[in-house]
Amino acid sequence: MATFTSSLPDDLLKQLADAAKEMKLPKNKLIEKALSIYLEQIDKAKFINSYKRMAQDPDMLALAEEGMADYMQQLEDLDDETT
């Protein structure tokens, strides 16, 4: 595990110390968990934004519609086989 050193504003450091004490966790573990959650949220936001961009792309919409039509046909074929 690597070591990372940083400066924090006094009020943020106080909040960190208070939260760590309340949660009975070392400050570094609290920072690690908070950073992990934050980075996950960034990844989710990127994923959502990519879908929003894709929703505005006529070529991607056409491709999705073609794929859904093919999928529906496969479901109908499967239903015909089982009845």
N, CA, C and O atoms as a Maestro MAE file, in Angstrom:
{
 s_m_m2io_version
 :::
 2.0.0
}

f_m_ct {
 s_m_title
 :::
 protein
 m_atom[332] {
  # First column is atom index #
  i_m_mmod_type
  r_m_x_coord
  r_m_y_coord
  r_m_z_coord
  i_m_residue_number
  s_m_chain_name
  s_m_pdb_residue_name
  s_m_pdb_atom_name
  i_m_atomic_number
  :::
  1 25 0.853 -1.174 0.000 1 A "MET " " N  " 7
  2 3 0.000 0.000 0.000 1 A "MET " " CA " 6
  3 2 0.896 1.233 0.000 1 A "MET " " C  " 6
  4 15 1.866 1.306 0.754 1 A "MET " " O  " 8
  5 25 0.571 2.182 -0.835 2 A "ALA " " N  " 7
  6 3 1.350 3.411 -0.942 2 A "ALA " " CA " 6
  7 2 0.899 4.428 0.104 2 A "ALA " " C  " 6
  8 15 -0.214 4.360 0.626 2 A "ALA " " O  " 8
  9 25 1.777 5.354 0.389 3 A "THR " " N  " 7
  10 3 1.469 6.430 1.325 3 A "THR " " CA " 6
  11 2 1.162 7.691 0.533 3 A "THR " " C  " 6
  12 15 1.842 8.013 -0.441 3 A "THR " " O  " 8
  13 25 0.127 8.396 0.969 4 A "PHE " " N  " 7
  14 3 -0.292 9.638 0.323 4 A "PHE " " CA " 6
  15 2 -0.398 10.710 1.397 4 A "PHE " " C  " 6
  16 15 -1.009 10.492 2.443 4 A "PHE " " O  " 8
  17 25 0.189 11.850 1.139 5 A "THR " " N  " 7
  18 3 0.141 12.960 2.091 5 A "THR " " CA " 6
  19 2 -0.569 14.128 1.426 5 A "THR " " C  " 6
  20 15 -0.303 14.454 0.269 5 A "THR " " O  " 8
  21 25 -1.475 14.755 2.169 6 A "SER " " N  " 7
  22 3 -2.228 15.873 1.622 6 A "SER " " CA " 6
  23 2 -2.549 16.872 2.730 6 A "SER " " C  " 6
  24 15 -2.475 16.559 3.918 6 A "SER " " O  " 8
  25 25 -2.903 18.068 2.308 7 A "SER " " N  " 7
  26 3 -3.357 19.095 3.248 7 A "SER " " CA " 6
  27 2 -4.861 19.250 3.105 7 A "SER " " C  " 6
  28 15 -5.407 19.149 2.006 7 A "SER " " O  " 8
  29 25 -5.516 19.494 4.217 8 A "LEU " " N  " 7
  30 3 -6.960 19.726 4.225 8 A "LEU " " CA " 6
  31 2 -7.250 21.005 4.988 8 A "LEU " " C  " 6
  32 15 -6.520 21.353 5.916 8 A "LEU " " O  " 8
  33 25 -8.308 21.709 4.607 9 A "PRO " " N  " 7
  34 3 -8.711 22.873 5.388 9 A "PRO " " CA " 6
  35 2 -9.034 22.447 6.820 9 A "PRO " " C  " 6
  36 15 -9.508 21.336 7.054 9 A "PRO " " O  " 8
  37 25 -8.777 23.323 7.756 10 A "ASP " " N  " 7
  38 3 -8.970 23.007 9.178 10 A "ASP " " CA " 6
  39 2 -10.378 22.515 9.488 10 A "ASP " " C  " 6
  40 15 -10.551 21.552 10.235 10 A "ASP " " O  " 8
  41 25 -11.390 23.176 8.914 11 A "ASP " " N  " 7
  42 3 -12.768 22.778 9.214 11 A "ASP " " CA " 6
  43 2 -13.077 21.382 8.669 11 A "ASP " " C  " 6
  44 15 -13.805 20.620 9.305 11 A "ASP " " O  " 8
  45 25 -12.536 21.045 7.508 12 A "LEU " " N  " 7
  46 3 -12.749 19.711 6.947 12 A "LEU " " CA " 6
  47 2 -12.019 18.658 7.772 12 A "LEU " " C  " 6
  48 15 -12.544 17.568 7.998 12 A "LEU " " O  " 8
  49 25 -10.827 18.976 8.215 13 A "LEU " " N  " 7
  50 3 -10.070 18.057 9.062 13 A "LEU " " CA " 6
  51 2 -10.797 17.817 10.383 13 A "LEU " " C  " 6
  52 15 -10.789 16.702 10.904 13 A "LEU " " O  " 8
  53 25 -11.420 18.852 10.921 14 A "LYS " " N  " 7
  54 3 -12.197 18.710 12.160 14 A "LYS " " CA " 6
  55 2 -13.399 17.807 11.923 14 A "LYS " " C  " 6
  56 15 -13.698 16.943 12.748 14 A "LYS " " O  " 8
  57 25 -14.090 17.998 10.804 15 A "GLN " " N  " 7
  58 3 -15.234 17.142 10.475 15 A "GLN " " CA " 6
  59 2 -14.786 15.687 10.317 15 A "GLN " " C  " 6
  60 15 -15.467 14.764 10.764 15 A "GLN " " O  " 8
  61 25 -13.645 15.500 9.682 16 A "LEU " " N  " 7
  62 3 -13.096 14.161 9.507 16 A "LEU " " CA " 6
  63 2 -12.801 13.519 10.857 16 A "LEU " " C  " 6
  64 15 -13.167 12.370 11.102 16 A "LEU " " O  " 8
  65 25 -12.142 14.264 11.718 17 A "ALA " " N  " 7
  66 3 -11.800 13.738 13.047 17 A "ALA " " CA " 6
  67 2 -13.062 13.388 13.835 17 A "ALA " " C  " 6
  68 15 -13.124 12.346 14.487 17 A "ALA " " O  " 8
  69 25 -14.065 14.264 13.773 18 A "ASP " " N  " 7
  70 3 -15.314 14.017 14.494 18 A "ASP " " CA " 6
  71 2 -16.023 12.774 13.948 18 A "ASP " " C  " 6
  72 15 -16.489 11.933 14.717 18 A "ASP " " O  " 8
  73 25 -16.101 12.664 12.630 19 A "ALA " " N  " 7
  74 3 -16.777 11.512 12.014 19 A "ALA " " CA " 6
  75 2 -16.019 10.222 12.325 19 A "ALA " " C  " 6
  76 15 -16.634 9.202 12.633 19 A "ALA " " O  " 8
  77 25 -14.706 10.261 12.247 20 A "ALA " " N  " 7
  78 3 -13.900 9.071 12.530 20 A "ALA " " CA " 6
  79 2 -14.101 8.623 13.976 20 A "ALA " " C  " 6
  80 15 -14.220 7.430 14.256 20 A "ALA " " O  " 8
  81 25 -14.137 9.583 14.882 21 A "LYS " " N  " 7
  82 3 -14.341 9.256 16.296 21 A "LYS " " CA " 6
  83 2 -15.725 8.650 16.502 21 A "LYS " " C  " 6
  84 15 -15.874 7.643 17.195 21 A "LYS " " O  " 8
  85 25 -16.730 9.268 15.898 22 A "GLU " " N  " 7
  86 3 -18.108 8.788 16.030 22 A "GLU " " CA " 6
  87 2 -18.263 7.380 15.457 22 A "GLU " " C  " 6
  88 15 -18.971 6.548 16.024 22 A "GLU " " O  " 8
  89 25 -17.595 7.120 14.329 23 A "MET " " N  " 7
  90 3 -17.709 5.822 13.667 23 A "MET " " CA " 6
  91 2 -16.696 4.804 14.194 23 A "MET " " C  " 6
  92 15 -16.709 3.637 13.804 23 A "MET " " O  " 8
  93 25 -15.831 5.264 15.076 24 A "LYS " " N  " 7
  94 3 -14.786 4.409 15.646 24 A "LYS " " CA " 6
  95 2 -13.920 3.783 14.549 24 A "LYS " " C  " 6
  96 15 -13.646 2.583 14.538 24 A "LYS " " O  " 8
  97 25 -13.507 4.656 13.631 25 A "LEU " " N  " 7
  98 3 -12.642 4.257 12.521 25 A "LEU " " CA " 6
  99 2 -11.421 5.155 12.493 25 A "LEU " " C  " 6
  100 15 -11.500 6.317 12.894 25 A "LEU " " O  " 8
  101 25 -10.295 4.641 12.029 26 A "PRO " " N  " 7
  102 3 -9.152 5.532 11.802 26 A "PRO " " CA " 6
  103 2 -9.491 6.501 10.671 26 A "PRO " " C  " 6
  104 15 -10.232 6.152 9.752 26 A "PRO " " O  " 8
  105 25 -8.960 7.692 10.738 27 A "LYS " " N  " 7
  106 3 -9.251 8.705 9.715 27 A "LYS " " CA " 6
  107 2 -8.886 8.220 8.319 27 A "LYS " " C  " 6
  108 15 -9.609 8.485 7.359 27 A "LYS " " O  " 8
  109 25 -7.768 7.514 8.202 28 A "ASN " " N  " 7
  110 3 -7.361 7.066 6.870 28 A "ASN " " CA " 6
  111 2 -8.365 6.073 6.285 28 A "ASN " " C  " 6
  112 15 -8.587 6.072 5.074 28 A "ASN " " O  " 8
  113 25 -8.976 5.228 7.120 29 A "LYS " " N  " 7
  114 3 -9.982 4.279 6.630 29 A "LYS " " CA " 6
  115 2 -11.249 5.006 6.192 29 A "LYS " " C  " 6
  116 15 -11.883 4.630 5.206 29 A "LYS " " O  " 8
  117 25 -11.607 6.039 6.930 30 A "LEU " " N  " 7
  118 3 -12.776 6.834 6.563 30 A "LEU " " CA " 6
  119 2 -12.536 7.555 5.241 30 A "LEU " " C  " 6
  120 15 -13.417 7.587 4.382 30 A "LEU " " O  " 8
  121 25 -11.367 8.124 5.077 31 A "ILE " " N  " 7
  122 3 -11.013 8.788 3.817 31 A "ILE " " CA " 6
  123 2 -11.025 7.778 2.677 31 A "ILE " " C  " 6
  124 15 -11.547 8.057 1.598 31 A "ILE " " O  " 8
  125 25 -10.447 6.600 2.921 32 A "GLU " " N  " 7
  126 3 -10.396 5.551 1.898 32 A "GLU " " CA " 6
  127 2 -11.809 5.173 1.444 32 A "GLU " " C  " 6
  128 15 -12.074 5.079 0.246 32 A "GLU " " O  " 8
  129 25 -12.706 4.960 2.397 33 A "LYS " " N  " 7
  130 3 -14.076 4.584 2.071 33 A "LYS " " CA " 6
  131 2 -14.797 5.714 1.345 33 A "LYS " " C  " 6
  132 15 -15.482 5.478 0.350 33 A "LYS " " O  " 8
  133 25 -14.647 6.928 1.835 34 A "ALA " " N  " 7
  134 3 -15.309 8.082 1.211 34 A "ALA " " CA " 6
  135 2 -14.811 8.290 -0.218 34 A "ALA " " C  " 6
  136 15 -15.603 8.564 -1.120 34 A "ALA " " O  " 8
  137 25 -13.526 8.163 -0.419 35 A "LEU " " N  " 7
  138 3 -12.960 8.336 -1.758 35 A "LEU " " CA " 6
  139 2 -13.440 7.234 -2.687 35 A "LEU " " C  " 6
  140 15 -13.738 7.494 -3.853 35 A "LEU " " O  " 8
  141 25 -13.518 6.026 -2.193 36 A "SER " " N  " 7
  142 3 -14.010 4.909 -2.991 36 A "SER " " CA " 6
  143 2 -15.451 5.152 -3.438 36 A "SER " " C  " 6
  144 15 -15.784 4.945 -4.605 36 A "SER " " O  " 8
  145 25 -16.295 5.587 -2.520 37 A "ILE " " N  " 7
  146 3 -17.695 5.886 -2.848 37 A "ILE " " CA " 6
  147 2 -17.774 7.023 -3.854 37 A "ILE " " C  " 6
  148 15 -18.543 6.956 -4.814 37 A "ILE " " O  " 8
  149 25 -16.982 8.064 -3.638 38 A "TYR " " N  " 7
  150 3 -16.987 9.210 -4.545 38 A "TYR " " CA " 6
  151 2 -16.568 8.806 -5.957 38 A "TYR " " C  " 6
  152 15 -17.187 9.231 -6.933 38 A "TYR " " O  " 8
  153 25 -15.529 7.994 -6.070 39 A "LEU " " N  " 7
  154 3 -15.062 7.569 -7.389 39 A "LEU " " CA " 6
  155 2 -16.083 6.665 -8.080 39 A "LEU " " C  " 6
  156 15 -16.221 6.713 -9.302 39 A "LEU " " O  " 8
  157 25 -16.798 5.844 -7.312 40 A "GLU " " N  " 7
  158 3 -17.887 5.046 -7.877 40 A "GLU " " CA " 6
  159 2 -18.973 5.954 -8.449 40 A "GLU " " C  " 6
  160 15 -19.509 5.693 -9.526 40 A "GLU " " O  " 8
  161 25 -19.290 7.016 -7.720 41 A "GLN " " N  " 7
  162 3 -20.314 7.957 -8.181 41 A "GLN " " CA " 6
  163 2 -19.873 8.651 -9.475 41 A "GLN " " C  " 6
  164 15 -20.697 8.897 -10.355 41 A "GLN " " O  " 8
  165 25 -18.599 8.962 -9.592 42 A "ILE " " N  " 7
  166 3 -18.080 9.562 -10.826 42 A "ILE " " CA " 6
  167 2 -18.249 8.579 -11.981 42 A "ILE " " C  " 6
  168 15 -18.678 8.968 -13.067 42 A "ILE " " O  " 8
  169 25 -17.915 7.310 -11.755 43 A "ASP " " N  " 7
  170 3 -18.078 6.296 -12.798 43 A "ASP " " CA " 6
  171 2 -19.536 6.165 -13.218 43 A "ASP " " C  " 6
  172 15 -19.835 6.064 -14.408 43 A "ASP " " O  " 8
  173 25 -20.447 6.166 -12.241 44 A "LYS " " N  " 7
  174 3 -21.873 6.069 -12.554 44 A "LYS " " CA " 6
  175 2 -22.327 7.279 -13.366 44 A "LYS " " C  " 6
  176 15 -23.105 7.136 -14.308 44 A "LYS " " O  " 8
  177 25 -21.851 8.457 -13.009 45 A "ALA " " N  " 7
  178 3 -22.218 9.671 -13.736 45 A "ALA " " CA " 6
  179 2 -21.714 9.612 -15.170 45 A "ALA " " C  " 6
  180 15 -22.419 10.022 -16.092 45 A "ALA " " O  " 8
  181 25 -20.503 9.108 -15.366 46 A "LYS " " N  " 7
  182 3 -19.973 8.952 -16.729 46 A "LYS " " CA " 6
  183 2 -20.835 7.988 -17.529 46 A "LYS " " C  " 6
  184 15 -21.132 8.240 -18.697 46 A "LYS " " O  " 8
  185 25 -21.236 6.891 -16.911 47 A "PHE " " N  " 7
  186 3 -22.062 5.890 -17.564 47 A "PHE " " CA " 6
  187 2 -23.407 6.503 -17.970 47 A "PHE " " C  " 6
  188 15 -23.863 6.322 -19.099 47 A "PHE " " O  " 8
  189 25 -24.032 7.223 -17.049 48 A "ILE " " N  " 7
  190 3 -25.320 7.871 -17.333 48 A "ILE " " CA " 6
  191 2 -25.173 8.886 -18.454 48 A "ILE " " C  " 6
  192 15 -26.010 8.943 -19.355 48 A "ILE " " O  " 8
  193 25 -24.116 9.685 -18.404 49 A "ASN " " N  " 7
  194 3 -23.895 10.683 -19.449 49 A "ASN " " CA " 6
  195 2 -23.672 10.041 -20.804 49 A "ASN " " C  " 6
  196 15 -24.100 10.586 -21.822 49 A "ASN " " O  " 8
  197 25 -23.007 8.888 -20.837 50 A "SER " " N  " 7
  198 3 -22.799 8.217 -22.120 50 A "SER " " CA " 6
  199 2 -24.136 7.773 -22.707 50 A "SER " " C  " 6
  200 15 -24.334 7.843 -23.919 50 A "SER " " O  " 8
  201 25 -25.061 7.313 -21.849 51 A "TYR " " N  " 7
  202 3 -26.381 6.941 -22.340 51 A "TYR " " CA " 6
  203 2 -27.168 8.165 -22.807 51 A "TYR " " C  " 6
  204 15 -27.906 8.093 -23.789 51 A "TYR " " O  " 8
  205 25 -27.014 9.272 -22.114 52 A "LYS " " N  " 7
  206 3 -27.701 10.492 -22.541 52 A "LYS " " CA " 6
  207 2 -27.201 10.948 -23.903 52 A "LYS " " C  " 6
  208 15 -27.985 11.360 -24.758 52 A "LYS " " O  " 8
  209 25 -25.874 10.869 -24.099 53 A "ARG " " N  " 7
  210 3 -25.315 11.231 -25.411 53 A "ARG " " CA " 6
  211 2 -25.798 10.267 -26.485 53 A "ARG " " C  " 6
  212 15 -26.122 10.679 -27.599 53 A "ARG " " O  " 8
  213 25 -25.844 8.986 -26.147 54 A "MET " " N  " 7
  214 3 -26.277 7.971 -27.100 54 A "MET " " CA " 6
  215 2 -27.744 8.184 -27.473 54 A "MET " " C  " 6
  216 15 -28.134 7.955 -28.618 54 A "MET " " O  " 8
  217 25 -28.548 8.617 -26.518 55 A "ALA " " N  " 7
  218 3 -29.972 8.835 -26.775 55 A "ALA " " CA " 6
  219 2 -30.206 9.968 -27.760 55 A "ALA " " C  " 6
  220 15 -31.279 10.061 -28.357 55 A "ALA " " O  " 8
  221 25 -29.214 10.828 -27.934 56 A "GLN " " N  " 7
  222 3 -29.336 11.937 -28.875 56 A "GLN " " CA " 6
  223 2 -28.713 11.623 -30.233 56 A "GLN " " C  " 6
  224 15 -28.735 12.459 -31.136 56 A "GLN " " O  " 8
  225 25 -28.161 10.425 -30.377 57 A "ASP " " N  " 7
  226 3 -27.493 10.021 -31.611 57 A "ASP " " CA " 6
  227 2 -28.467 9.201 -32.460 57 A "ASP " " C  " 6
  228 15 -28.814 8.082 -32.082 57 A "ASP " " O  " 8
  229 25 -28.916 9.737 -33.601 58 A "PRO " " N  " 7
  230 3 -29.902 9.027 -34.426 58 A "PRO " " CA " 6
  231 2 -29.418 7.642 -34.882 58 A "PRO " " C  " 6
  232 15 -30.209 6.702 -34.954 58 A "PRO " " O  " 8
  233 25 -28.145 7.522 -35.184 59 A "ASP " " N  " 7
  234 3 -27.618 6.224 -35.613 59 A "ASP " " CA " 6
  235 2 -27.697 5.191 -34.489 59 A "ASP " " C  " 6
  236 15 -28.049 4.036 -34.730 59 A "ASP " " O  " 8
  237 25 -27.373 5.599 -33.269 60 A "MET " " N  " 7
  238 3 -27.439 4.677 -32.133 60 A "MET " " CA " 6
  239 2 -28.891 4.291 -31.829 60 A "MET " " C  " 6
  240 15 -29.167 3.142 -31.485 60 A "MET " " O  " 8
  241 25 -29.810 5.238 -31.954 61 A "LEU " " N  " 7
  242 3 -31.220 4.928 -31.732 61 A "LEU " " CA " 6
  243 2 -31.731 3.934 -32.762 61 A "LEU " " C  " 6
  244 15 -32.465 3.005 -32.425 61 A "LEU " " O  " 8
  245 25 -31.344 4.127 -34.013 62 A "ALA " " N  " 7
  246 3 -31.762 3.198 -35.064 62 A "ALA " " CA " 6
  247 2 -31.203 1.805 -34.801 62 A "ALA " " C  " 6
  248 15 -31.904 0.806 -34.960 62 A "ALA " " O  " 8
  249 25 -29.953 1.749 -34.403 63 A "LEU " " N  " 7
  250 3 -29.322 0.466 -34.089 63 A "LEU " " CA " 6
  251 2 -30.041 -0.225 -32.933 63 A "LEU " " C  " 6
  252 15 -30.272 -1.433 -32.977 63 A "LEU " " O  " 8
  253 25 -30.390 0.528 -31.913 64 A "ALA " " N  " 7
  254 3 -31.106 -0.036 -30.766 64 A "ALA " " CA " 6
  255 2 -32.487 -0.538 -31.173 64 A "ALA " " C  " 6
  256 15 -32.922 -1.599 -30.725 64 A "ALA " " O  " 8
  257 25 -33.167 0.212 -32.008 65 A "GLU " " N  " 7
  258 3 -34.497 -0.201 -32.455 65 A "GLU " " CA " 6
  259 2 -34.412 -1.475 -33.287 65 A "GLU " " C  " 6
  260 15 -35.250 -2.367 -33.147 65 A "GLU " " O  " 8
  261 25 -33.406 -1.563 -34.149 66 A "GLU " " N  " 7
  262 3 -33.224 -2.781 -34.936 66 A "GLU " " CA " 6
  263 2 -32.942 -3.962 -34.017 66 A "GLU " " C  " 6
  264 15 -33.464 -5.056 -34.227 66 A "GLU " " O  " 8
  265 25 -32.130 -3.744 -33.014 67 A "GLY " " N  " 7
  266 3 -31.816 -4.805 -32.074 67 A "GLY " " CA " 6
  267 2 -33.046 -5.258 -31.310 67 A "GLY " " C  " 6
  268 15 -33.215 -6.454 -31.070 67 A "GLY " " O  " 8
  269 25 -33.908 -4.326 -30.921 68 A "MET " " N  " 7
  270 3 -35.125 -4.678 -30.194 68 A "MET " " CA " 6
  271 2 -36.074 -5.462 -31.097 68 A "MET " " C  " 6
  272 15 -36.724 -6.403 -30.642 68 A "MET " " O  " 8
  273 25 -36.159 -5.086 -32.363 69 A "ALA " " N  " 7
  274 3 -37.026 -5.821 -33.289 69 A "ALA " " CA " 6
  275 2 -36.525 -7.259 -33.429 69 A "ALA " " C  " 6
  276 15 -37.320 -8.198 -33.426 69 A "ALA " " O  " 8
  277 25 -35.214 -7.428 -33.550 70 A "ASP " " N  " 7
  278 3 -34.632 -8.765 -33.650 70 A "ASP " " CA " 6
  279 2 -34.889 -9.561 -32.372 70 A "ASP " " C  " 6
  280 15 -35.218 -10.745 -32.440 70 A "ASP " " O  " 8
  281 25 -34.747 -8.937 -31.233 71 A "TYR " " N  " 7
  282 3 -34.982 -9.590 -29.943 71 A "TYR " " CA " 6
  283 2 -36.446 -10.027 -29.827 71 A "TYR " " C  " 6
  284 15 -36.729 -11.137 -29.375 71 A "TYR " " O  " 8
  285 25 -37.367 -9.161 -30.232 72 A "MET " " N  " 7
  286 3 -38.784 -9.512 -30.173 72 A "MET " " CA " 6
  287 2 -39.078 -10.702 -31.080 72 A "MET " " C  " 6
  288 15 -39.872 -11.573 -30.724 72 A "MET " " O  " 8
  289 25 -38.443 -10.743 -32.247 73 A "GLN " " N  " 7
  290 3 -38.637 -11.871 -33.160 73 A "GLN " " CA " 6
  291 2 -38.121 -13.165 -32.535 73 A "GLN " " C  " 6
  292 15 -38.749 -14.216 -32.669 73 A "GLN " " O  " 8
  293 25 -36.981 -13.090 -31.853 74 A "GLN " " N  " 7
  294 3 -36.438 -14.272 -31.180 74 A "GLN " " CA " 6
  295 2 -37.390 -14.760 -30.092 74 A "GLN " " C  " 6
  296 15 -37.581 -15.966 -29.931 74 A "GLN " " O  " 8
  297 25 -37.987 -13.834 -29.347 75 A "LEU " " N  " 7
  298 3 -38.953 -14.225 -28.312 75 A "LEU " " CA " 6
  299 2 -40.186 -14.887 -28.926 75 A "LEU " " C  " 6
  300 15 -40.695 -15.880 -28.406 75 A "LEU " " O  " 8
  301 25 -40.658 -14.321 -30.039 76 A "GLU " " N  " 7
  302 3 -41.820 -14.919 -30.714 76 A "GLU " " CA " 6
  303 2 -41.485 -16.308 -31.234 76 A "GLU " " C  " 6
  304 15 -42.294 -17.228 -31.112 76 A "GLU " " O  " 8
  305 25 -40.301 -16.469 -31.814 77 A "ASP " " N  " 7
  306 3 -39.878 -17.780 -32.309 77 A "ASP " " CA " 6
  307 2 -39.791 -18.785 -31.167 77 A "ASP " " C  " 6
  308 15 -40.213 -19.932 -31.311 77 A "ASP " " O  " 8
  309 25 -39.248 -18.356 -30.042 78 A "LEU " " N  " 7
  310 3 -39.128 -19.229 -28.877 78 A "LEU " " CA " 6
  311 2 -40.516 -19.613 -28.356 78 A "LEU " " C  " 6
  312 15 -40.746 -20.757 -27.965 78 A "LEU " " O  " 8
  313 25 -41.426 -18.657 -28.356 79 A "ASP " " N  " 7
  314 3 -42.800 -18.926 -27.908 79 A "ASP " " CA " 6
  315 2 -43.473 -19.928 -28.849 79 A "ASP " " C  " 6
  316 15 -44.192 -20.815 -28.389 79 A "ASP " " O  " 8
  317 25 -43.250 -19.798 -30.156 80 A "ASP " " N  " 7
  318 3 -43.822 -20.724 -31.116 80 A "ASP " " CA " 6
  319 2 -43.293 -22.140 -30.922 80 A "ASP " " C  " 6
  320 15 -44.019 -23.117 -31.113 80 A "ASP " " O  " 8
  321 25 -42.030 -22.241 -30.543 81 A "GLU " " N  " 7
  322 3 -41.415 -23.564 -30.330 81 A "GLU " " CA " 6
  323 2 -42.006 -24.264 -29.110 81 A "GLU " " C  " 6
  324 15 -42.133 -25.488 -29.095 81 A "GLU " " O  " 8
  325 25 -42.361 -23.504 -28.104 82 A "THR " " N  " 7
  326 3 -42.831 -24.103 -26.856 82 A "THR " " CA " 6
  327 2 -44.321 -24.378 -26.870 82 A "THR " " C  " 6
  328 15 -44.823 -25.060 -25.976 82 A "THR " " O  " 8
  329 25 -45.041 -23.871 -27.854 83 A "THR " " N  " 7
  330 3 -46.503 -24.135 -27.896 83 A "THR " " CA " 6
  331 2 -46.868 -25.121 -28.959 83 A "THR " " C  " 6
  332 15 -48.044 -25.447 -29.122 83 A "THR " " O  " 8
  :::
 }
 m_bond[331] {
  # First column is bond index #
  i_m_from
  i_m_to
  i_m_order
  :::
  1 1 2 1
  2 2 3 1
  3 3 4 2
  4 3 5 1
  5 5 6 1
  6 6 7 1
  7 7 8 2
  8 7 9 1
  9 9 10 1
  10 10 11 1
  11 11 12 2
  12 11 13 1
  13 13 14 1
  14 14 15 1
  15 15 16 2
  16 15 17 1
  17 17 18 1
  18 18 19 1
  19 19 20 2
  20 19 21 1
  21 21 22 1
  22 22 23 1
  23 23 24 2
  24 23 25 1
  25 25 26 1
  26 26 27 1
  27 27 28 2
  28 27 29 1
  29 29 30 1
  30 30 31 1
  31 31 32 2
  32 31 33 1
  33 33 34 1
  34 34 35 1
  35 35 36 2
  36 35 37 1
  37 37 38 1
  38 38 39 1
  39 39 40 2
  40 39 41 1
  41 41 42 1
  42 42 43 1
  43 43 44 2
  44 43 45 1
  45 45 46 1
  46 46 47 1
  47 47 48 2
  48 47 49 1
  49 49 50 1
  50 50 51 1
  51 51 52 2
  52 51 53 1
  53 53 54 1
  54 54 55 1
  55 55 56 2
  56 55 57 1
  57 57 58 1
  58 58 59 1
  59 59 60 2
  60 59 61 1
  61 61 62 1
  62 62 63 1
  63 63 64 2
  64 63 65 1
  65 65 66 1
  66 66 67 1
  67 67 68 2
  68 67 69 1
  69 69 70 1
  70 70 71 1
  71 71 72 2
  72 71 73 1
  73 73 74 1
  74 74 75 1
  75 75 76 2
  76 75 77 1
  77 77 78 1
  78 78 79 1
  79 79 80 2
  80 79 81 1
  81 81 82 1
  82 82 83 1
  83 83 84 2
  84 83 85 1
  85 85 86 1
  86 86 87 1
  87 87 88 2
  88 87 89 1
  89 89 90 1
  90 90 91 1
  91 91 92 2
  92 91 93 1
  93 93 94 1
  94 94 95 1
  95 95 96 2
  96 95 97 1
  97 97 98 1
  98 98 99 1
  99 99 100 2
  100 99 101 1
  101 101 102 1
  102 102 103 1
  103 103 104 2
  104 103 105 1
  105 105 106 1
  106 106 107 1
  107 107 108 2
  108 107 109 1
  109 109 110 1
  110 110 111 1
  111 111 112 2
  112 111 113 1
  113 113 114 1
  114 114 115 1
  115 115 116 2
  116 115 117 1
  117 117 118 1
  118 118 119 1
  119 119 120 2
  120 119 121 1
  121 121 122 1
  122 122 123 1
  123 123 124 2
  124 123 125 1
  125 125 126 1
  126 126 127 1
  127 127 128 2
  128 127 129 1
  129 129 130 1
  130 130 131 1
  131 131 132 2
  132 131 133 1
  133 133 134 1
  134 134 135 1
  135 135 136 2
  136 135 137 1
  137 137 138 1
  138 138 139 1
  139 139 140 2
  140 139 141 1
  141 141 142 1
  142 142 143 1
  143 143 144 2
  144 143 145 1
  145 145 146 1
  146 146 147 1
  147 147 148 2
  148 147 149 1
  149 149 150 1
  150 150 151 1
  151 151 152 2
  152 151 153 1
  153 153 154 1
  154 154 155 1
  155 155 156 2
  156 155 157 1
  157 157 158 1
  158 158 159 1
  159 159 160 2
  160 159 161 1
  161 161 162 1
  162 162 163 1
  163 163 164 2
  164 163 165 1
  165 165 166 1
  166 166 167 1
  167 167 168 2
  168 167 169 1
  169 169 170 1
  170 170 171 1
  171 171 172 2
  172 171 173 1
  173 173 174 1
  174 174 175 1
  175 175 176 2
  176 175 177 1
  177 177 178 1
  178 178 179 1
  179 179 180 2
  180 179 181 1
  181 181 182 1
  182 182 183 1
  183 183 184 2
  184 183 185 1
  185 185 186 1
  186 186 187 1
  187 187 188 2
  188 187 189 1
  189 189 190 1
  190 190 191 1
  191 191 192 2
  192 191 193 1
  193 193 194 1
  194 194 195 1
  195 195 196 2
  196 195 197 1
  197 197 198 1
  198 198 199 1
  199 199 200 2
  200 199 201 1
  201 201 202 1
  202 202 203 1
  203 203 204 2
  204 203 205 1
  205 205 206 1
  206 206 207 1
  207 207 208 2
  208 207 209 1
  209 209 210 1
  210 210 211 1
  211 211 212 2
  212 211 213 1
  213 213 214 1
  214 214 215 1
  215 215 216 2
  216 215 217 1
  217 217 218 1
  218 218 219 1
  219 219 220 2
  220 219 221 1
  221 221 222 1
  222 222 223 1
  223 223 224 2
  224 223 225 1
  225 225 226 1
  226 226 227 1
  227 227 228 2
  228 227 229 1
  229 229 230 1
  230 230 231 1
  231 231 232 2
  232 231 233 1
  233 233 234 1
  234 234 235 1
  235 235 236 2
  236 235 237 1
  237 237 238 1
  238 238 239 1
  239 239 240 2
  240 239 241 1
  241 241 242 1
  242 242 243 1
  243 243 244 2
  244 243 245 1
  245 245 246 1
  246 246 247 1
  247 247 248 2
  248 247 249 1
  249 249 250 1
  250 250 251 1
  251 251 252 2
  252 251 253 1
  253 253 254 1
  254 254 255 1
  255 255 256 2
  256 255 257 1
  257 257 258 1
  258 258 259 1
  259 259 260 2
  260 259 261 1
  261 261 262 1
  262 262 263 1
  263 263 264 2
  264 263 265 1
  265 265 266 1
  266 266 267 1
  267 267 268 2
  268 267 269 1
  269 269 270 1
  270 270 271 1
  271 271 272 2
  272 271 273 1
  273 273 274 1
  274 274 275 1
  275 275 276 2
  276 275 277 1
  277 277 278 1
  278 278 279 1
  279 279 280 2
  280 279 281 1
  281 281 282 1
  282 282 283 1
  283 283 284 2
  284 283 285 1
  285 285 286 1
  286 286 287 1
  287 287 288 2
  288 287 289 1
  289 289 290 1
  290 290 291 1
  291 291 292 2
  292 291 293 1
  293 293 294 1
  294 294 295 1
  295 295 296 2
  296 295 297 1
  297 297 298 1
  298 298 299 1
  299 299 300 2
  300 299 301 1
  301 301 302 1
  302 302 303 1
  303 303 304 2
  304 303 305 1
  305 305 306 1
  306 306 307 1
  307 307 308 2
  308 307 309 1
  309 309 310 1
  310 310 311 1
  311 311 312 2
  312 311 313 1
  313 313 314 1
  314 314 315 1
  315 315 316 2
  316 315 317 1
  317 317 318 1
  318 318 319 1
  319 319 320 2
  320 319 321 1
  321 321 322 1
  322 322 323 1
  323 323 324 2
  324 323 325 1
  325 325 326 1
  326 326 327 1
  327 327 328 2
  328 327 329 1
  329 329 330 1
  330 330 331 1
  331 331 332 2
  :::
 }
}
